[in-house]
Structures are given as structure tokens and as C-alpha cells.
Amino acid sequence: MPVTVPLLTPDQIAQLPEAARSVVDYRKSGLSLNHIQGCPLDCAYCIRHTYGVWEMTQPRALMPDDEAVRQLVEHPYFQAHHTPVQIFNRATDPFLPRVKGHLFNVLEDLDARGLTNHVLVITRYRVDPEDCDRLNRLANIRVTILVTFSGISDKRIEPVASEIAEKSLKTLHAHADRYRVILYWRPLVPGLNDTPEHMAKAVELSHHAHGTVFTGLFYRDEIADYYKANNLPEPYADTARRKIVPETLERRVLEAFTDGAGGPLFRKTSCSVSFAHDVPDYNGHYGVRELCDICPVKQLALCAQNHQVPTEDAVRDLARRLPGREDVEIVDITERAVLVAGLDESPRYFLQHGLGFQFHDTRHPHKLRLHGRADIGWVPNEETPA
């Protein structure tokens, strides 16, 4: 497994921010592997701002690929055949020319282990027919390529042309056999890429994917600071820890896709990925029923059939695998979710993926109809079910 991007020295790695030095961390859609960091695409809203590596514009490796895969599968939170995995989704694009070889090294290593985990790969860059052929040769892991498309034409905000992602989406869909492809329509921002023409384009592209998921902008403090420092049009007056999708924007998206105009549409990444592979949602969103009103009937039936409210004993049995967190405080268990107190995201997601059921923390309540998003742009709602 040769390294084709420069390998950082231990001294160079020690100078990285603490968050950037962690090559395996948990995000909602799975354990995220990021031993290669640095991206020249320079989208202004990139999550790299929050990890302190925005200035790293050229990909660099923190370790060889085989060592990274070993750390992933030996991670305390990794569950063979259960834990969804994301590769290079935090600090680079996996289909950059010098990164692509590392992506395939990781995919083929995981596949050779006989693992059947979901593996999510997010890109907005070029994917060639030869890449598709190599993806189709993977025999075990469930690979989904999520092609990020926004239609944003302001080069100050998104320098890379959306036409590149459009072509990649069509190429991937045309050659798909074992893998699946999702139109990852994001970030939707009012006044920037929500015109009727933008909506119509997304509807058109949805027919070149196995599903479409739409979402808004992560507008964290670090990203807002960058916008201000560079005199970019600020999309919102406030920042938020969750993605922002105003209610009126969601309504217009749903209207654009009504009456079969577009392909299958989802609010959540895991819902679209699970539908594409004909399996129930691994994040257990079925309990949050207002999420499901746009889902295909076939998928609803599949999720309903597999929706099982865990017992307190089942939660505690799995929680014993949490390093130092065997004392999980369970506040309530409902049809919607297990409500816990004082449990950070990583252990919460571990339990969620292990049991296929939503886990919410009392510090971050999920408000009715917001679908786990920021409340910016929504009419205040006092109902806060688990």
C-alpha cells in the first residue's frame, strides 16, 4: 500500500491541532477515517475550519493506509458488520488524483476482511469509468458514493464548478453495479442556490442517482469568522451546532419533488443510503415518524418491520462496551428514541448504530418537525419529544 501523498513526520503531526491528530472519530453517519488531510478545493464553508486545518491545502498523510485501517477496525466503537464507516469526509476529497489511490487501498483492505459494513464516500470531484469498475469489484462492503452538488456559482464560496460533480454523478450512476450513488444536494442556502432553476436542476439530477438527500449549511463560529474576514455574504445572523434548513426552504424543496417529478427524496443521509441498498435505516429514524412522510412506501414498510424499541437491559448490555461509560443514565425509552443524560456524541452514536434506534441527549433536545436541525428559520415549537 504505497503512500502517494507526503507522509508527515511525528514532529509535524504533533504541531497539528488536537482534533486533526485524531484519525478515527465518530460522526452521525459512522466512524470517520481521516488519516489524509488537506484539500485544494477551498469551499468557504468547509468543515476543515472547525478542525484548525483550513490552511492545509495540499493532502498530507498522518500514517500509511494499512495502519489507518488497523486503527479503524480495532477502535473500541467499531462493530463488524454494523458500524457505518466514512472515508476522508472531514479534511480532503477522496477522489482527488493523489488521494484516490489511498481511498481504494482502504476500500479494498476493508473488503478483503469480509466486512459487510456500510462505507460512505463523499465527493464533489471527478470520478471516471475506471473508478467505477474498481468500485464494482468490491465484493463485501456496502459502498455508497455521495456526490455533493450545490449549484453554487459564486466562486468566492465554492471555487470548484458544480458541473464536475454533475458529470461524476451521471458517470457513477451509469456504471453502478455493486455500489450505489446518492445525489447529496448540499448545502442549500436561501438566496444563494434556491432559485426555481436550482430546484429544477436538482430534480433533473435526481434521476441519475439511487436516491437524493437534501440538507443545509453547517454555519459554525469558525466558518462565520472566515466569511466575515473575507467579506463574503453572510447567510445567517447566527451560528448553530446543527445544520440550518429554514422551514420555507424545506417546503419549496418538497414541492419541487412532488407528484413524482424527482427521484426518491430523503431528509437524512442514512435514510437515503439504506434505501439505496434495500435495508432498514441503520440510524433508526423510523421512530421519528415526521421524518418518514416523504419516504417511499417500500422503505417505510422495511423500516417498520425492523423497528424494535430496545429494553433498558439491552441498552445497558451494549453500554458495557463503552470505555469508562458503563454508567449511562437512561432518562426514558419511547417509541421515538432512548433519551439519555450527559452522553457525548461518539458513545451515543455507538449505541444508536448497535441497536438501530435513535439515542438523544437531554442537553440537545430534538424538537418536533425540525428533524434534528437548527431552529433558525422555524416557527418556535414548544413540543420537544425525545
C-alpha positions as a Markdown table, in Angstrom:
| # | Residue | x | y | z |
|---|---|---|---|---|
| 1 | Met | 0.0 | 0.0 | 0.0 |
| 2 | Pro | 2.3 | 2.8 | -1.2 |
| 3 | Val | 1.8 | 6.3 | 0.1 |
| 4 | Thr | 1.4 | 8.8 | -2.8 |
| 5 | Val | 0.9 | 11.9 | -0.7 |
| 6 | Pro | 3.7 | 13.1 | 1.6 |
| 7 | Leu | 3.8 | 11.4 | 4.9 |
| 8 | Leu | 4.0 | 13.8 | 7.8 |
| 9 | Thr | 6.8 | 13.4 | 10.4 |
| 10 | Pro | 6.0 | 12.8 | 14.0 |
| 11 | Asp | 7.1 | 16.4 | 14.8 |
| 12 | Gln | 4.8 | 17.7 | 12.0 |
| 13 | Ile | 1.9 | 15.7 | 13.3 |
| 14 | Ala | 2.5 | 17.0 | 16.9 |
| 15 | Gln | 2.1 | 20.6 | 15.6 |
| 16 | Leu | -1.4 | 19.8 | 14.2 |
| 17 | Pro | -4.5 | 20.8 | 16.3 |
| 18 | Glu | -5.6 | 18.0 | 18.6 |
| 19 | Ala | -8.8 | 17.3 | 16.7 |
| 20 | Ala | -6.8 | 17.0 | 13.5 |
| 21 | Arg | -4.5 | 14.4 | 15.0 |
| 22 | Ser | -7.3 | 12.0 | 15.6 |
| 23 | Val | -7.6 | 9.9 | 12.5 |
| 24 | Val | -10.8 | 8.0 | 13.7 |
| 25 | Asp | -13.7 | 9.8 | 15.2 |
| 26 | Tyr | -17.5 | 9.3 | 15.3 |
| 27 | Arg | -20.0 | 11.3 | 13.3 |
| 28 | Lys | -23.7 | 10.5 | 13.0 |
| 29 | Ser | -23.3 | 8.6 | 9.7 |
| 30 | Gly | -20.5 | 6.5 | 11.0 |
| 31 | Leu | -16.9 | 6.1 | 12.2 |
| 32 | Ser | -14.9 | 8.6 | 10.2 |
| 33 | Leu | -11.4 | 7.7 | 8.9 |
| 34 | Asn | -9.2 | 10.7 | 8.1 |
| 35 | His | -5.6 | 9.8 | 8.0 |
| 36 | Ile | -5.2 | 12.1 | 4.9 |
| 37 | Gln | -5.9 | 15.7 | 5.4 |
| 38 | Gly | -5.6 | 18.8 | 3.2 |
| 39 | Cys | -7.7 | 19.9 | 0.3 |
| 40 | Pro | -7.2 | 22.4 | -2.6 |
| 41 | Leu | -10.9 | 22.8 | -3.4 |
| 42 | Asp | -11.3 | 25.6 | -0.8 |
| 43 | Cys | -15.1 | 25.7 | -0.4 |
| 44 | Ala | -15.6 | 28.6 | 2.0 |
| 45 | Tyr | -18.0 | 26.6 | 4.2 |
| 46 | Cys | -15.7 | 23.6 | 4.6 |
| 47 | Ile | -15.8 | 21.8 | 7.9 |
| 48 | Arg | -11.9 | 22.0 | 8.0 |
| 49 | His | -12.3 | 25.4 | 9.6 |
| 50 | Thr | -13.6 | 23.7 | 12.7 |
| 51 | Tyr | -10.6 | 21.3 | 12.9 |
| 52 | Gly | -8.0 | 24.1 | 12.5 |
| 53 | Val | -6.6 | 22.7 | 9.2 |
| 54 | Trp | -8.1 | 25.2 | 6.8 |
| 55 | Glu | -4.6 | 26.3 | 5.7 |
| 56 | Met | -3.7 | 22.7 | 4.7 |
| 57 | Thr | -4.5 | 22.9 | 1.0 |
| 58 | Gln | -2.3 | 20.0 | -0.1 |
| 59 | Pro | -3.1 | 16.5 | 1.0 |
| 60 | Arg | -0.8 | 15.0 | 3.6 |
| 61 | Ala | -0.8 | 11.6 | 5.3 |
| 62 | Leu | -0.6 | 11.1 | 9.0 |
| 63 | Met | 0.1 | 7.4 | 8.6 |
| 64 | Pro | 0.2 | 4.6 | 5.9 |
| 65 | Asp | -3.2 | 3.3 | 4.8 |
| 66 | Asp | -2.8 | -0.2 | 6.3 |
| 67 | Glu | -2.1 | 1.3 | 9.7 |
| 68 | Ala | -5.1 | 3.6 | 9.4 |
| 69 | Val | -7.4 | 0.6 | 8.6 |
| 70 | Arg | -6.0 | -1.3 | 11.6 |
| 71 | Gln | -6.8 | 1.6 | 13.9 |
| 72 | Leu | -10.3 | 1.8 | 12.4 |
| 73 | Val | -11.2 | -1.9 | 12.9 |
| 74 | Glu | -9.6 | -2.1 | 16.3 |
| 75 | His | -11.3 | 1.1 | 17.5 |
| 76 | Pro | -13.5 | 0.4 | 20.6 |
| 77 | Tyr | -16.5 | 1.7 | 18.8 |
| 78 | Phe | -16.1 | -0.3 | 15.7 |
| 79 | Gln | -18.7 | -3.2 | 15.3 |
| 80 | Ala | -18.0 | -5.5 | 12.4 |
| 81 | His | -21.0 | -5.7 | 10.0 |
| 82 | His | -22.8 | -2.9 | 12.0 |
| 83 | Thr | -20.9 | 0.3 | 12.3 |
| 84 | Pro | -21.2 | 2.5 | 9.2 |
| 85 | Val | -17.8 | 3.9 | 8.0 |
| 86 | Gln | -17.0 | 7.2 | 6.3 |
| 87 | Ile | -13.7 | 7.7 | 4.5 |
| 88 | Phe | -11.9 | 11.1 | 4.0 |
| 89 | Asn | -15.1 | 13.0 | 4.7 |
| 90 | Arg | -13.6 | 15.6 | 7.1 |
| 91 | Ala | -10.5 | 17.1 | 5.6 |
| 92 | Thr | -10.0 | 16.2 | 1.9 |
| 93 | Asp | -11.8 | 14.9 | -1.1 |
| 94 | Pro | -11.3 | 11.2 | -1.6 |
| 95 | Phe | -11.3 | 11.4 | -5.4 |
| 96 | Leu | -8.6 | 14.0 | -5.7 |
| 97 | Pro | -5.9 | 12.5 | -8.1 |
| 98 | Arg | -3.3 | 11.9 | -5.4 |
| 99 | Val | -5.8 | 10.8 | -2.8 |
| 100 | Lys | -7.8 | 8.4 | -4.9 |
| 101 | Gly | -5.2 | 5.6 | -4.6 |
| 102 | His | -5.4 | 5.8 | -0.8 |
| 103 | Leu | -9.2 | 5.6 | -1.0 |
| 104 | Phe | -9.0 | 2.4 | -3.0 |
| 105 | Asn | -6.4 | 1.0 | -0.7 |
| 106 | Val | -8.7 | 1.4 | 2.3 |
| 107 | Leu | -11.8 | 0.1 | 0.5 |
| 108 | Glu | -10.0 | -3.0 | -0.8 |
| 109 | Asp | -8.5 | -3.7 | 2.7 |
| 110 | Leu | -11.9 | -3.5 | 4.4 |
| 111 | Asp | -13.4 | -5.6 | 1.6 |
| 112 | Ala | -10.7 | -8.3 | 1.9 |
| 113 | Arg | -11.6 | -8.7 | 5.6 |
| 114 | Gly | -15.0 | -9.9 | 4.6 |
| 115 | Leu | -16.7 | -7.0 | 6.3 |
| 116 | Thr | -20.3 | -6.0 | 5.2 |
| 117 | Asn | -20.4 | -2.6 | 6.9 |
| 118 | His | -21.8 | 0.4 | 5.1 |
| 119 | Val | -19.0 | 2.5 | 3.7 |
| 120 | Leu | -19.8 | 6.1 | 2.7 |
| 121 | Val | -17.6 | 8.1 | 0.4 |
| 122 | Ile | -18.4 | 11.8 | -0.2 |
| 123 | Thr | -17.0 | 13.6 | -3.2 |
| 124 | Arg | -17.6 | 16.6 | -5.4 |
| 125 | Tyr | -14.6 | 15.8 | -7.7 |
| 126 | Arg | -14.0 | 13.8 | -10.8 |
| 127 | Val | -15.0 | 10.1 | -10.9 |
| 128 | Asp | -14.0 | 8.2 | -14.1 |
| 129 | Pro | -15.4 | 4.9 | -15.6 |
| 130 | Glu | -12.2 | 3.2 | -14.5 |
| 131 | Asp | -13.0 | 4.2 | -10.9 |
| 132 | Cys | -16.5 | 2.7 | -11.2 |
| 133 | Asp | -15.1 | -0.5 | -12.5 |
| 134 | Arg | -12.8 | -0.7 | -9.4 |
| 135 | Leu | -15.7 | 0.0 | -7.1 |
| 136 | Asn | -17.8 | -2.7 | -8.7 |
| 137 | Arg | -15.1 | -5.3 | -7.9 |
| 138 | Leu | -15.6 | -4.8 | -4.2 |
| 139 | Ala | -17.5 | -7.9 | -3.1 |
| 140 | Asn | -18.4 | -7.5 | 0.6 |
| 141 | Ile | -18.7 | -3.9 | 1.9 |
| 142 | Arg | -21.8 | -1.9 | 1.0 |
| 143 | Val | -20.3 | 1.1 | -0.7 |
| 144 | Thr | -22.2 | 4.3 | -1.3 |
| 145 | Ile | -20.8 | 7.3 | -3.2 |
| 146 | Leu | -22.5 | 10.5 | -2.2 |
| 147 | Val | -21.9 | 13.2 | -4.8 |
| 148 | Thr | -22.1 | 16.7 | -3.4 |
| 149 | Phe | -23.9 | 19.0 | -5.7 |
| 150 | Ser | -24.9 | 22.6 | -4.8 |
| 151 | Gly | -25.2 | 24.6 | -8.0 |
| 152 | Ile | -23.5 | 27.5 | -6.2 |
| 153 | Ser | -21.9 | 29.7 | -8.9 |
| 154 | Asp | -20.2 | 32.2 | -6.6 |
| 155 | Lys | -16.5 | 31.2 | -6.9 |
| 156 | Arg | -15.7 | 33.0 | -3.6 |
| 157 | Ile | -17.8 | 30.5 | -1.8 |
| 158 | Glu | -17.4 | 27.4 | -4.0 |
| 159 | Pro | -14.4 | 27.6 | -6.4 |
| 160 | Val | -14.9 | 24.2 | -7.9 |
| 161 | Ala | -17.5 | 24.1 | -10.7 |
| 162 | Ser | -20.7 | 22.1 | -9.9 |
| 163 | Glu | -20.5 | 20.7 | -13.4 |
| 164 | Ile | -17.7 | 18.4 | -12.3 |
| 165 | Ala | -20.0 | 16.9 | -9.7 |
| 166 | Glu | -22.8 | 16.6 | -12.2 |
| 167 | Lys | -20.7 | 14.6 | -14.6 |
| 168 | Ser | -19.4 | 12.4 | -11.8 |
| 169 | Leu | -22.9 | 11.7 | -10.7 |
| 170 | Lys | -24.0 | 10.6 | -14.2 |
| 171 | Thr | -20.9 | 8.5 | -14.7 |
| 172 | Leu | -21.3 | 6.7 | -11.4 |
| 173 | His | -25.0 | 6.0 | -11.9 |
| 174 | Ala | -24.4 | 4.7 | -15.4 |
| 175 | His | -21.8 | 2.2 | -14.3 |
| 176 | Ala | -23.3 | 1.2 | -10.9 |
| 177 | Asp | -23.5 | -2.5 | -10.2 |
| 178 | Arg | -22.4 | -3.4 | -6.6 |
| 179 | Tyr | -22.1 | 0.2 | -5.3 |
| 180 | Arg | -24.8 | 2.8 | -5.0 |
| 181 | Val | -24.8 | 6.5 | -5.7 |
| 182 | Ile | -26.7 | 9.3 | -3.9 |
| 183 | Leu | -27.2 | 12.9 | -5.0 |
| 184 | Tyr | -26.0 | 14.8 | -2.0 |
| 185 | Trp | -27.8 | 18.1 | -2.6 |
| 186 | Arg | -26.0 | 20.5 | -0.2 |
| 187 | Pro | -25.5 | 23.0 | 1.2 |
| 188 | Leu | -28.8 | 24.6 | 0.4 |
| 189 | Val | -28.7 | 28.3 | 1.4 |
| 190 | Pro | -31.6 | 30.8 | 0.9 |
| 191 | Gly | -30.7 | 33.5 | -1.6 |
| 192 | Leu | -27.7 | 31.6 | -2.9 |
| 193 | Asn | -28.8 | 28.4 | -4.6 |
| 194 | Asp | -32.5 | 28.1 | -4.1 |
| 195 | Thr | -34.0 | 29.6 | -7.3 |
| 196 | Pro | -36.6 | 27.7 | -9.3 |
| 197 | Glu | -33.7 | 27.0 | -11.8 |
| 198 | His | -31.7 | 25.4 | -9.0 |
| 199 | Met | -34.6 | 23.3 | -7.9 |
| 200 | Ala | -35.3 | 22.1 | -11.4 |
| 201 | Lys | -31.7 | 21.1 | -11.8 |
| 202 | Ala | -31.8 | 19.0 | -8.7 |
| 203 | Val | -34.9 | 17.3 | -9.8 |
| 204 | Glu | -33.3 | 16.5 | -13.1 |
| 205 | Leu | -30.1 | 15.2 | -11.5 |
| 206 | Ser | -32.1 | 13.0 | -9.0 |
| 207 | His | -32.9 | 10.7 | -11.9 |
| 208 | His | -29.2 | 9.9 | -12.1 |
| 209 | Ala | -29.0 | 8.6 | -8.6 |
| 210 | His | -30.4 | 5.8 | -6.4 |
| 211 | Gly | -31.7 | 8.5 | -4.0 |
| 212 | Thr | -31.4 | 12.2 | -3.2 |
| 213 | Val | -30.8 | 13.7 | 0.3 |
| 214 | Phe | -31.0 | 17.4 | 0.8 |
| 215 | Thr | -29.5 | 19.4 | 3.7 |
| 216 | Gly | -28.4 | 22.8 | 4.7 |
| 217 | Leu | -25.3 | 24.6 | 5.9 |
| 218 | Phe | -23.2 | 23.9 | 8.9 |
| 219 | Tyr | -22.6 | 27.5 | 10.0 |
| 220 | Arg | -20.3 | 27.2 | 12.9 |
| 221 | Asp | -18.4 | 30.1 | 14.6 |
| 222 | Glu | -15.2 | 29.4 | 12.8 |
| 223 | Ile | -16.9 | 29.4 | 9.4 |
| 224 | Ala | -18.8 | 32.6 | 10.2 |
| 225 | Asp | -15.5 | 34.2 | 11.2 |
| 226 | Tyr | -14.0 | 33.3 | 7.9 |
| 227 | Tyr | -17.0 | 34.7 | 6.0 |
| 228 | Lys | -16.6 | 38.0 | 7.9 |
| 229 | Ala | -12.9 | 38.2 | 7.5 |
| 230 | Asn | -13.2 | 37.7 | 3.7 |
| 231 | Asn | -16.2 | 40.0 | 3.2 |
| 232 | Leu | -18.4 | 37.1 | 2.0 |
| 233 | Pro | -22.2 | 37.4 | 2.1 |
| 234 | Glu | -23.2 | 36.1 | 5.5 |
| 235 | Pro | -26.1 | 33.6 | 5.0 |
| 236 | Tyr | -27.4 | 33.8 | 8.6 |
| 237 | Ala | -27.2 | 36.2 | 11.5 |
| 238 | Asp | -26.5 | 33.4 | 14.0 |
| 239 | Thr | -24.4 | 30.2 | 14.1 |
| 240 | Ala | -25.6 | 26.8 | 15.2 |
| 241 | Arg | -24.2 | 23.4 | 16.1 |
| 242 | Arg | -26.7 | 21.7 | 13.7 |
| 243 | Lys | -27.3 | 22.2 | 10.0 |
| 244 | Ile | -29.6 | 25.0 | 9.0 |
| 245 | Val | -32.6 | 24.3 | 6.8 |
| 246 | Pro | -35.3 | 27.0 | 7.2 |
| 247 | Glu | -38.8 | 25.8 | 7.1 |
| 248 | Thr | -39.8 | 27.7 | 3.9 |
| 249 | Leu | -36.7 | 26.3 | 2.1 |
| 250 | Glu | -37.7 | 22.7 | 3.0 |
| 251 | Arg | -41.2 | 23.3 | 1.9 |
| 252 | Arg | -40.0 | 24.5 | -1.5 |
| 253 | Val | -37.7 | 21.5 | -1.9 |
| 254 | Leu | -40.6 | 19.1 | -1.2 |
| 255 | Glu | -42.9 | 21.0 | -3.6 |
| 256 | Ala | -40.2 | 20.7 | -6.4 |
| 257 | Phe | -40.2 | 16.9 | -5.9 |
| 258 | Thr | -43.9 | 16.4 | -5.6 |
| 259 | Asp | -46.0 | 14.2 | -7.9 |
| 260 | Gly | -43.1 | 12.1 | -9.0 |
| 261 | Ala | -41.2 | 14.9 | -10.6 |
| 262 | Gly | -38.0 | 13.9 | -8.9 |
| 263 | Gly | -36.5 | 10.6 | -7.7 |
| 264 | Pro | -36.7 | 9.3 | -4.1 |
| 265 | Leu | -36.0 | 12.1 | -1.7 |
| 266 | Phe | -34.8 | 11.9 | 1.9 |
| 267 | Arg | -34.1 | 14.3 | 4.8 |
| 268 | Lys | -31.4 | 12.1 | 6.3 |
| 269 | Thr | -28.2 | 10.7 | 4.8 |
| 270 | Ser | -28.6 | 7.3 | 6.5 |
| 271 | Cys | -32.2 | 7.0 | 5.1 |
| 272 | Ser | -31.1 | 7.5 | 1.6 |
| 273 | Val | -28.1 | 5.2 | 1.9 |
| 274 | Ser | -30.2 | 2.4 | 3.5 |
| 275 | Phe | -32.9 | 2.8 | 0.8 |
| 276 | Ala | -30.3 | 2.5 | -2.0 |
| 277 | His | -29.1 | -0.8 | -0.5 |
| 278 | Asp | -32.6 | -2.1 | 0.3 |
| 279 | Val | -32.0 | -2.4 | 4.0 |
| 280 | Pro | -33.7 | -0.6 | 7.0 |
| 281 | Asp | -32.2 | 2.7 | 8.2 |
| 282 | Tyr | -29.2 | 2.0 | 10.4 |
| 283 | Asn | -29.8 | 5.2 | 12.4 |
| 284 | Gly | -33.3 | 4.1 | 13.4 |
| 285 | His | -35.1 | 7.2 | 12.2 |
| 286 | Tyr | -38.4 | 5.4 | 11.8 |
| 287 | Gly | -39.3 | 6.3 | 15.4 |
| 288 | Val | -39.3 | 9.9 | 14.5 |
| 289 | Arg | -42.3 | 9.5 | 12.2 |
| 290 | Glu | -42.5 | 13.0 | 10.9 |
| 291 | Leu | -39.2 | 12.3 | 9.1 |
| 292 | Cys | -40.8 | 9.5 | 7.1 |
| 293 | Asp | -43.7 | 11.4 | 5.4 |
| 294 | Ile | -41.6 | 11.6 | 2.1 |
| 295 | Cys | -40.1 | 8.1 | 2.2 |
| 296 | Pro | -41.0 | 5.5 | -0.5 |
| 297 | Val | -43.7 | 3.1 | 0.8 |
| 298 | Lys | -41.4 | 0.1 | 0.3 |
| 299 | Gln | -38.8 | 1.6 | 2.5 |
| 300 | Leu | -41.3 | 2.6 | 5.2 |
| 301 | Ala | -42.5 | -1.0 | 5.3 |
| 302 | Leu | -39.0 | -2.3 | 5.6 |
| 303 | Cys | -38.1 | 0.2 | 8.4 |
| 304 | Ala | -41.4 | -0.6 | 10.2 |
| 305 | Gln | -40.7 | -4.3 | 10.1 |
| 306 | Asn | -37.3 | -3.8 | 11.7 |
| 307 | His | -38.2 | -1.1 | 14.2 |
| 308 | Gln | -37.8 | -2.5 | 17.7 |
| 309 | Val | -37.7 | -0.4 | 20.9 |
| 310 | Pro | -34.8 | -1.6 | 22.9 |
| 311 | Thr | -35.2 | -2.7 | 26.5 |
| 312 | Glu | -33.2 | -1.0 | 29.2 |
| 313 | Asp | -31.3 | -4.2 | 29.7 |
| 314 | Ala | -30.3 | -4.2 | 26.0 |
| 315 | Val | -29.0 | -0.7 | 26.2 |
| 316 | Arg | -27.0 | -1.4 | 29.4 |
| 317 | Asp | -25.6 | -4.6 | 27.9 |
| 318 | Leu | -24.2 | -2.7 | 24.9 |
| 319 | Ala | -23.1 | 0.2 | 27.0 |
| 320 | Arg | -20.7 | -2.1 | 28.9 |
| 321 | Arg | -18.5 | -1.8 | 25.8 |
| 322 | Leu | -18.3 | 2.0 | 26.2 |
| 323 | Pro | -14.8 | 2.9 | 27.6 |
| 324 | Gly | -15.5 | 4.4 | 31.0 |
| 325 | Arg | -19.2 | 5.0 | 30.3 |
| 326 | Glu | -20.9 | 1.8 | 31.6 |
| 327 | Asp | -22.9 | 4.1 | 33.9 |
| 328 | Val | -25.1 | 5.5 | 31.1 |
| 329 | Glu | -28.0 | 7.5 | 32.6 |
| 330 | Ile | -31.2 | 6.4 | 30.9 |
| 331 | Val | -33.9 | 9.1 | 31.3 |
| 332 | Asp | -36.7 | 7.5 | 29.2 |
| 333 | Ile | -37.3 | 5.0 | 26.4 |
| 334 | Thr | -40.1 | 5.8 | 24.0 |
| 335 | Glu | -41.2 | 4.7 | 20.5 |
| 336 | Arg | -39.1 | 7.6 | 19.2 |
| 337 | Ala | -35.8 | 7.3 | 21.0 |
| 338 | Val | -33.8 | 6.4 | 24.0 |
| 339 | Leu | -33.3 | 9.6 | 26.0 |
| 340 | Val | -30.1 | 9.8 | 27.9 |
| 341 | Ala | -28.3 | 12.4 | 30.0 |
| 342 | Gly | -24.7 | 13.5 | 29.7 |
| 343 | Leu | -23.7 | 11.2 | 26.9 |
| 344 | Asp | -21.5 | 12.8 | 24.2 |
| 345 | Glu | -22.0 | 12.2 | 20.5 |
| 346 | Ser | -19.5 | 9.3 | 20.0 |
| 347 | Pro | -20.8 | 6.9 | 22.6 |
| 348 | Arg | -24.4 | 7.9 | 21.7 |
| 349 | Tyr | -23.8 | 7.0 | 18.0 |
| 350 | Phe | -22.1 | 3.8 | 19.1 |
| 351 | Leu | -25.3 | 2.7 | 20.9 |
| 352 | Gln | -27.5 | 4.1 | 18.1 |
| 353 | His | -25.8 | 2.0 | 15.4 |
| 354 | Gly | -25.5 | -1.1 | 17.6 |
| 355 | Leu | -29.2 | -1.1 | 18.3 |
| 356 | Gly | -30.6 | 0.6 | 15.1 |
| 357 | Phe | -32.5 | 3.0 | 17.3 |
| 358 | Gln | -32.3 | 6.7 | 17.9 |
| 359 | Phe | -30.4 | 8.0 | 21.0 |
| 360 | His | -30.9 | 11.6 | 22.1 |
| 361 | Asp | -29.3 | 13.6 | 24.9 |
| 362 | Thr | -31.3 | 15.9 | 27.2 |
| 363 | Arg | -28.7 | 18.7 | 26.5 |
| 364 | His | -29.7 | 18.7 | 22.8 |
| 365 | Pro | -33.4 | 18.1 | 22.5 |
| 366 | His | -34.9 | 17.1 | 19.2 |
| 367 | Lys | -37.7 | 19.5 | 18.5 |
| 368 | Leu | -40.8 | 18.3 | 16.7 |
| 369 | Arg | -40.6 | 18.8 | 12.9 |
| 370 | Leu | -37.1 | 20.2 | 13.0 |
| 371 | His | -35.6 | 16.8 | 12.2 |
| 372 | Gly | -32.6 | 17.3 | 14.3 |
| 373 | Arg | -31.7 | 20.6 | 12.6 |
| 374 | Ala | -31.0 | 24.1 | 13.9 |
| 375 | Asp | -34.2 | 26.0 | 14.8 |
| 376 | Ile | -33.1 | 29.1 | 12.7 |
| 377 | Gly | -35.9 | 29.8 | 10.2 |
| 378 | Trp | -38.5 | 27.8 | 12.0 |
| 379 | Val | -41.6 | 28.9 | 14.0 |
| 380 | Pro | -40.9 | 28.2 | 17.7 |
| 381 | Asn | -42.4 | 24.9 | 18.8 |
| 382 | Glu | -42.7 | 24.1 | 22.5 |
| 383 | Glu | -43.0 | 20.4 | 21.9 |
| 384 | Thr | -39.7 | 18.7 | 22.4 |
| 385 | Pro | -40.2 | 15.0 | 22.2 |
| 386 | Ala | -37.1 | 12.8 | 22.8 |
